[in-house]
């Protein structure tokens, strides 16, 4: 909708994106190419996909996306260049014929040449999300997970006072995660992150940062599977 993301449940609509993602999306989407915005329901999960041309797009090609999980009522986002979404993409299911031996050509086509029953889009059964990539090839979202990035909001560890942050413990599988920290004394300060740091042998990243507000970035390596959150260690400034 013109005012952002809404959820329709057959009885009415609710502004699910208000104060969450709508303002960010409307500020980022390239209004010259609104026709390239598309949305699809994931047939395998309780997720709605939206892709759009955002800042840095090439000739209106969608380069960013937003997920909405309506069961959890939560949003997430990603950056990936795509030409368009495919709701019923290639599947791993039944074909008309299956190779009975190494010598079976597995090549049953109709005589008119209009349809190939061995063509992957003709596999009937399961459905999953897919997309046309930048070379217009139909693709599905399989393979190892890409690098992930988790960023917190502004953390006010000691409301009304300065907070001394001395450590962050990422709750993520594996130890190749990296943590970067930004500190602000006022809400209108520029958010500038320091260099990425890796956890020590105890899984902790040490800092010595005193500020009113902190923001944390967590970079996840390709292939990660579980990212629960962060444990933040610190005390109000002046406390022991």
C-alpha contacts under 8 A as a table, 3 or more apart, distances in Angstrom:
res1	aa1	res2	aa2	distance
1	X	4	X	5.26
1	X	5	X	6.22
1	X	6	X	6.80
3	X	22	X	7.25
4	X	15	X	7.28
4	X	17	X	6.14
4	X	18	X	7.13
4	X	21	X	7.97
4	X	22	X	4.54
4	X	23	X	7.17
4	X	25	X	7.67
4	X	26	X	7.04
5	X	15	X	6.06
5	X	16	X	5.95
5	X	17	X	4.78
5	X	18	X	7.45
5	X	21	X	7.84
5	X	22	X	5.93
6	X	13	X	6.09
6	X	14	X	5.37
6	X	15	X	4.47
6	X	16	X	5.28
6	X	17	X	6.56
7	X	13	X	5.27
7	X	14	X	5.34
7	X	15	X	6.61
7	X	16	X	6.23
8	X	11	X	7.31
8	X	12	X	5.72
8	X	13	X	4.43
8	X	14	X	6.85
9	X	12	X	5.96
9	X	13	X	6.57
15	X	18	X	5.60
16	X	20	X	7.82
17	X	20	X	5.13
17	X	21	X	5.09
17	X	22	X	4.82
18	X	21	X	6.68
18	X	22	X	5.71
18	X	23	X	7.42
19	X	22	X	6.97
19	X	23	X	7.17
20	X	23	X	7.51
21	X	24	X	5.27
21	X	25	X	6.03
21	X	75	X	7.66
22	X	25	X	5.14
22	X	26	X	6.06
23	X	26	X	5.22
23	X	27	X	6.09
24	X	27	X	5.26
24	X	28	X	6.15
25	X	28	X	5.12
25	X	29	X	5.84
26	X	29	X	5.58
28	X	54	X	5.21
28	X	55	X	5.89
29	X	34	X	7.70
29	X	52	X	6.54
29	X	53	X	5.81
29	X	54	X	4.47
29	X	55	X	6.90
30	X	33	X	5.76
30	X	34	X	6.75
30	X	53	X	5.72
30	X	54	X	5.44
30	X	55	X	6.86
30	X	60	X	7.50
31	X	34	X	5.22
32	X	60	X	7.75
33	X	36	X	5.62
33	X	37	X	7.63
33	X	53	X	7.01
33	X	60	X	5.46
34	X	37	X	5.53
34	X	52	X	7.79
34	X	53	X	7.91
35	X	38	X	7.91
36	X	52	X	6.25
36	X	53	X	6.89
36	X	60	X	6.83
36	X	61	X	7.10
36	X	62	X	6.68
37	X	50	X	7.17
37	X	51	X	5.78
37	X	52	X	4.47
37	X	53	X	7.00
37	X	62	X	7.26
38	X	50	X	5.68
38	X	51	X	5.63
38	X	52	X	6.77
38	X	84	X	7.24
38	X	85	X	7.27
39	X	48	X	7.04
39	X	49	X	5.41
39	X	50	X	4.29
39	X	51	X	6.56
39	X	85	X	7.50
40	X	48	X	5.89
40	X	49	X	5.27
40	X	50	X	6.68
40	X	85	X	6.96
40	X	86	X	7.70
40	X	87	X	6.09
41	X	46	X	7.86
41	X	47	X	6.26
41	X	48	X	4.61
41	X	49	X	6.21
41	X	87	X	6.72
42	X	45	X	5.53
42	X	46	X	6.72
42	X	47	X	5.48
42	X	48	X	5.96
42	X	49	X	6.95
42	X	87	X	6.44
42	X	128	X	6.70
42	X	129	X	5.68
43	X	46	X	7.87
43	X	87	X	6.89
43	X	88	X	7.31
43	X	127	X	6.21
43	X	128	X	5.67
43	X	129	X	6.80
44	X	127	X	6.87
44	X	128	X	5.77
44	X	129	X	7.69
46	X	69	X	5.58
46	X	70	X	6.07
46	X	71	X	6.18
47	X	67	X	6.39
47	X	68	X	5.42
47	X	69	X	4.38
47	X	70	X	6.37
48	X	67	X	5.69
48	X	68	X	5.12
48	X	69	X	6.47
48	X	70	X	7.66
49	X	65	X	7.13
49	X	66	X	6.06
49	X	67	X	4.92
49	X	68	X	6.76
50	X	65	X	5.43
50	X	66	X	5.19
50	X	67	X	6.48
51	X	62	X	5.98
51	X	63	X	7.28
51	X	64	X	5.72
51	X	65	X	4.12
51	X	66	X	6.44
51	X	84	X	7.79
51	X	85	X	7.88
52	X	61	X	7.70
52	X	62	X	4.48
52	X	63	X	6.37
52	X	64	X	5.62
52	X	65	X	6.10
53	X	57	X	5.56
53	X	60	X	5.52
53	X	61	X	5.63
53	X	62	X	3.88
53	X	63	X	5.34
53	X	64	X	6.31
54	X	57	X	5.73
54	X	62	X	6.94
54	X	63	X	6.28
54	X	64	X	6.08
56	X	63	X	7.88
57	X	60	X	5.89
57	X	61	X	5.94
57	X	62	X	6.66
57	X	63	X	5.86
58	X	61	X	5.52
61	X	81	X	6.94
61	X	82	X	6.81
61	X	83	X	6.18
62	X	65	X	7.89
62	X	80	X	7.87
62	X	81	X	5.77
62	X	82	X	5.61
62	X	83	X	6.36
62	X	84	X	7.67
63	X	79	X	5.82
63	X	80	X	5.04
63	X	81	X	4.08
63	X	82	X	6.28
64	X	77	X	7.52
64	X	78	X	5.85
64	X	79	X	4.34
64	X	80	X	5.69
64	X	81	X	6.90
65	X	77	X	5.56
65	X	78	X	5.21
65	X	79	X	6.17
65	X	80	X	7.43
66	X	75	X	6.98
66	X	76	X	5.79
66	X	77	X	4.27
66	X	78	X	6.40
67	X	75	X	5.57
67	X	76	X	5.13
67	X	77	X	5.83
68	X	73	X	7.01
68	X	74	X	5.83
68	X	75	X	4.57
68	X	76	X	6.62
69	X	72	X	5.50
69	X	73	X	5.53
69	X	74	X	5.44
69	X	75	X	6.45
70	X	73	X	4.68
70	X	74	X	6.94
81	X	133	X	7.13
81	X	134	X	6.62
82	X	85	X	7.69
82	X	131	X	6.75
82	X	132	X	6.10
82	X	133	X	4.85
82	X	134	X	5.63
83	X	131	X	7.15
83	X	132	X	5.24
83	X	133	X	5.63
83	X	134	X	5.83
83	X	136	X	6.79
84	X	131	X	5.49
84	X	132	X	5.34
84	X	133	X	7.55
85	X	129	X	7.55
85	X	130	X	6.00
85	X	131	X	4.21
85	X	132	X	6.46
86	X	89	X	5.58
86	X	129	X	6.00
86	X	130	X	4.76
86	X	131	X	4.86
86	X	132	X	7.26
87	X	127	X	7.88
87	X	128	X	6.69
87	X	129	X	5.01
87	X	130	X	6.32
88	X	127	X	5.22
88	X	128	X	5.62
88	X	129	X	6.02
88	X	130	X	7.11
89	X	121	X	6.73
89	X	127	X	6.23
89	X	128	X	5.50
89	X	129	X	5.52
89	X	130	X	4.92
89	X	131	X	7.52
89	X	138	X	7.75
89	X	139	X	7.46
89	X	140	X	6.42
90	X	120	X	5.70
90	X	121	X	4.94
90	X	122	X	7.87
90	X	123	X	7.06
90	X	127	X	6.96
90	X	128	X	7.02
90	X	130	X	7.42
90	X	139	X	7.60
90	X	140	X	6.65
91	X	120	X	7.14
91	X	121	X	7.28
91	X	123	X	6.24
91	X	124	X	7.35
91	X	125	X	7.24
91	X	126	X	5.54
91	X	127	X	5.60
91	X	128	X	6.60
92	X	123	X	7.06
92	X	125	X	7.66
92	X	126	X	6.54
93	X	123	X	5.97
93	X	124	X	5.94
93	X	125	X	5.18
93	X	126	X	5.91
94	X	123	X	5.84
94	X	124	X	5.74
94	X	125	X	6.41
95	X	98	X	6.55
95	X	117	X	6.73
95	X	118	X	6.42
95	X	122	X	7.52
95	X	123	X	5.24
95	X	124	X	6.69
96	X	108	X	7.56
96	X	117	X	6.16
96	X	118	X	7.24
97	X	106	X	6.45
97	X	107	X	7.98
97	X	108	X	7.03
97	X	118	X	7.73
98	X	106	X	6.22
99	X	102	X	7.12
99	X	104	X	5.33
99	X	105	X	7.16
99	X	106	X	5.46
100	X	104	X	6.14
101	X	104	X	5.32
106	X	118	X	7.41
107	X	118	X	6.47
108	X	116	X	6.88
108	X	117	X	6.20
108	X	118	X	6.60
109	X	113	X	6.71
109	X	115	X	6.39
109	X	116	X	4.57
109	X	117	X	5.79
109	X	118	X	7.31
110	X	113	X	5.59
110	X	114	X	6.87
110	X	115	X	6.02
110	X	116	X	6.49
110	X	117	X	7.75
111	X	114	X	7.95
112	X	115	X	7.75
113	X	116	X	7.15
116	X	119	X	5.27
116	X	122	X	7.29
117	X	122	X	5.62
117	X	123	X	7.27
118	X	122	X	6.66
118	X	123	X	7.19
119	X	122	X	5.36
119	X	123	X	7.06
120	X	123	X	5.41
128	X	140	X	7.67
129	X	140	X	6.41
129	X	141	X	6.91
130	X	138	X	7.14
130	X	139	X	5.55
130	X	140	X	4.11
130	X	141	X	5.92
131	X	138	X	5.80
131	X	139	X	5.43
131	X	140	X	6.29
131	X	141	X	8.00
132	X	135	X	7.57
132	X	136	X	5.06
132	X	137	X	5.20
132	X	138	X	4.49
132	X	139	X	5.92
133	X	136	X	5.18
133	X	137	X	5.51
133	X	138	X	6.61
133	X	139	X	6.69
134	X	137	X	7.46
144	X	222	X	6.97
144	X	223	X	5.22
145	X	222	X	5.57
145	X	223	X	4.66
145	X	224	X	6.49
145	X	225	X	7.62
146	X	221	X	7.51
146	X	222	X	4.68
146	X	223	X	6.43
147	X	219	X	7.32
147	X	220	X	5.56
147	X	221	X	4.97
147	X	222	X	4.28
147	X	223	X	7.34
147	X	224	X	7.78
148	X	219	X	5.90
148	X	220	X	4.71
148	X	221	X	6.66
148	X	222	X	7.21
149	X	217	X	6.99
149	X	218	X	5.76
149	X	219	X	4.70
149	X	220	X	5.97
150	X	217	X	5.68
150	X	218	X	5.03
150	X	219	X	6.52
150	X	220	X	7.83
151	X	215	X	7.33
151	X	216	X	5.72
151	X	217	X	4.39
151	X	218	X	6.30
152	X	155	X	7.59
152	X	215	X	5.75
152	X	216	X	5.46
152	X	217	X	6.60
153	X	215	X	5.96
153	X	216	X	7.79
154	X	213	X	5.77
154	X	214	X	5.58
154	X	215	X	5.08
155	X	213	X	5.32
155	X	214	X	5.02
155	X	215	X	6.02
156	X	159	X	5.62
156	X	163	X	7.44
156	X	212	X	6.10
156	X	213	X	4.91
156	X	214	X	6.77
157	X	162	X	7.82
157	X	163	X	5.54
157	X	212	X	7.47
157	X	213	X	7.20
157	X	214	X	8.00
157	X	234	X	7.82
157	X	235	X	7.65
157	X	236	X	7.20
158	X	161	X	5.34
158	X	162	X	6.24
158	X	163	X	5.42
158	X	212	X	7.46
158	X	235	X	7.55
158	X	236	X	5.41
159	X	162	X	7.85
159	X	212	X	7.91
160	X	212	X	7.75
161	X	212	X	6.26
161	X	236	X	6.88
161	X	237	X	7.23
162	X	210	X	6.44
162	X	211	X	5.13
162	X	212	X	4.40
162	X	213	X	7.80
162	X	236	X	6.11
162	X	237	X	5.28
163	X	210	X	5.52
163	X	211	X	5.53
163	X	212	X	5.75
163	X	213	X	7.57
163	X	234	X	7.04
163	X	235	X	5.95
163	X	236	X	4.46
163	X	237	X	4.96
164	X	208	X	7.02
164	X	209	X	5.64
164	X	210	X	4.33
164	X	211	X	6.72
164	X	234	X	5.42
164	X	235	X	5.40
164	X	236	X	5.85
164	X	237	X	5.23
165	X	207	X	6.54
165	X	208	X	6.09
165	X	209	X	5.21
165	X	210	X	6.26
165	X	232	X	7.46
165	X	233	X	6.07
165	X	234	X	4.30
165	X	235	X	6.75
166	X	206	X	5.78
166	X	207	X	4.57
166	X	208	X	4.93
166	X	209	X	6.53
166	X	233	X	5.85
166	X	234	X	5.25
167	X	204	X	6.65
167	X	205	X	5.53
167	X	206	X	4.37
167	X	207	X	5.24
167	X	208	X	7.71
167	X	232	X	6.12
167	X	233	X	4.96
167	X	234	X	6.80
168	X	204	X	5.85
168	X	205	X	5.20
168	X	206	X	6.56
168	X	207	X	7.72
168	X	230	X	6.66
168	X	231	X	5.73
168	X	232	X	4.74
168	X	233	X	6.07
169	X	199	X	7.62
169	X	203	X	6.19
169	X	204	X	4.59
169	X	205	X	6.19
169	X	230	X	5.66
169	X	231	X	4.94
169	X	232	X	6.48
170	X	177	X	7.71
170	X	203	X	7.28
170	X	204	X	7.21
170	X	218	X	7.79
170	X	229	X	6.27
170	X	230	X	4.58
170	X	231	X	6.38
171	X	227	X	6.14
171	X	228	X	5.40
171	X	229	X	5.19
171	X	230	X	5.49
171	X	231	X	7.27
172	X	175	X	7.63
172	X	177	X	7.57
172	X	226	X	5.70
172	X	227	X	4.48
172	X	228	X	6.17
172	X	229	X	7.20
173	X	224	X	6.70
173	X	225	X	6.81
173	X	226	X	5.65
173	X	227	X	6.82
174	X	177	X	7.16
174	X	224	X	7.45
175	X	198	X	7.91
175	X	199	X	6.88
175	X	203	X	7.01
176	X	198	X	7.04
176	X	199	X	7.94
176	X	220	X	7.37
176	X	221	X	6.32
177	X	198	X	6.49
177	X	199	X	7.44
177	X	218	X	6.85
177	X	219	X	5.70
177	X	220	X	5.02
177	X	221	X	6.12
178	X	196	X	5.64
178	X	197	X	5.35
178	X	198	X	4.76
178	X	199	X	7.10
178	X	218	X	5.75
178	X	219	X	5.16
178	X	220	X	6.93
179	X	196	X	5.10
179	X	197	X	5.16
179	X	198	X	6.39
179	X	199	X	7.96
179	X	205	X	7.30
179	X	216	X	7.02
179	X	217	X	5.71
179	X	218	X	4.73
179	X	219	X	6.44
180	X	193	X	6.07
180	X	194	X	5.71
180	X	195	X	5.75
180	X	196	X	4.48
180	X	197	X	6.29
180	X	216	X	5.88
180	X	217	X	5.13
180	X	218	X	6.61
181	X	193	X	5.29
181	X	194	X	5.61
181	X	195	X	7.70
181	X	196	X	7.85
181	X	214	X	7.07
181	X	215	X	5.97
181	X	216	X	4.80
181	X	217	X	6.45
182	X	191	X	6.20
182	X	192	X	5.48
182	X	193	X	4.35
182	X	194	X	6.27
182	X	214	X	5.66
182	X	215	X	5.10
182	X	216	X	6.39
183	X	191	X	7.20
183	X	192	X	7.44
183	X	193	X	7.74
183	X	209	X	7.39
183	X	210	X	7.73
183	X	211	X	5.87
183	X	212	X	7.60
183	X	213	X	5.80
183	X	214	X	4.54
183	X	215	X	6.44
184	X	187	X	7.02
184	X	189	X	5.87
184	X	190	X	7.50
184	X	191	X	7.01
184	X	211	X	5.91
184	X	212	X	6.22
184	X	213	X	5.09
184	X	214	X	6.28
185	X	189	X	7.01
185	X	211	X	5.41
185	X	212	X	4.87
185	X	213	X	6.12
186	X	189	X	5.43
186	X	212	X	7.19
186	X	213	X	7.55
187	X	213	X	7.96
197	X	205	X	6.79
198	X	205	X	6.34
199	X	202	X	7.30
199	X	203	X	4.87
199	X	204	X	4.72
199	X	205	X	4.57
199	X	206	X	7.94
200	X	203	X	5.25
200	X	204	X	5.45
200	X	205	X	6.28
201	X	204	X	7.46
210	X	237	X	7.06
211	X	214	X	6.85
220	X	224	X	6.55
221	X	224	X	5.97
224	X	227	X	7.78
235	X	239	X	6.30
235	X	240	X	7.44
236	X	239	X	5.54
